[in-house]
């Protein structure tokens, strides 16, 4: 469901949005910018999905093991 929101911006910002984005696309542009800042994904579900991908898990484990081996040789 969509909700209507009224916001106030400077004339310069408004003109720039209309010129750069287009008059009928401003709402979508703002939503795409704001969404990642205010809508948090369900990380537990996302991590569970990633863990079920055996190929990705194998690659991640190989990378981690190689990284740990490199850390053993670093000067302390």
N, C-alpha and C positions, 0 to 999 in steps of 0.2 A: 504494500500500500504506500502511496506517495502522499506527502504532506507539503503544503505550500508554506514557504518561509519568506518573510520580508527581511532583507538586510539593507544596511546603509553603507555605501562606499563613496569615496571622493569622486568627483566628476572625472578627474584624470584616469582613475582606475576603471571606471565605467566605460569611458571612451576607448581605453586600451582593450578591455574585454570585447567590446562590440567589434572593434577593428581586427583584433587578432583571432578571436574565437568565433565570432559571428553572433548576430542577435538572437538566434533561436537555439544556440548551443551552450549558453553560459551556465545554465543550471546543471547540465550534465558535466561540464568541465569542473565546476566547483565541487560537485559530489565526488568525482573521481579523485580530486586533490584531498578532500577532507576525510573520506571513508577510511583510509588506512590509519588515520590518527584517532578515530573515535570508535571504530568497529573492530574489536579484537577477535581473532579466530579462536576456535576451541583448540588450544595447543595440544591437549592430551589426545584428542582424536587425530590431529594431524601427525603427531609423533607415532601413534599406533599404526596409522596408514603407512608411514615411511618404514616402520619396522617390519611390516608384512612384505615389503619389497625385498626379496632375498638377494637379488642382484645388486641393488643399491647398498644393502647392508654389507655384502661381501666387499664391495669396492671401498666402503667407508672403513671397514676393519683393516683392509690392506693399507689404506692411507694412514690410518692411526698408528698401525704397527711400524710403518716406515718412519713416521714422524717421531715416535718414541725412540727408535734406534738412533736417529740423528741427534736427539737430545742427550743420549749417553756420551757422545763424543764432544760435546761442547765444553770448553774450558770453564772452570768455575773460579 
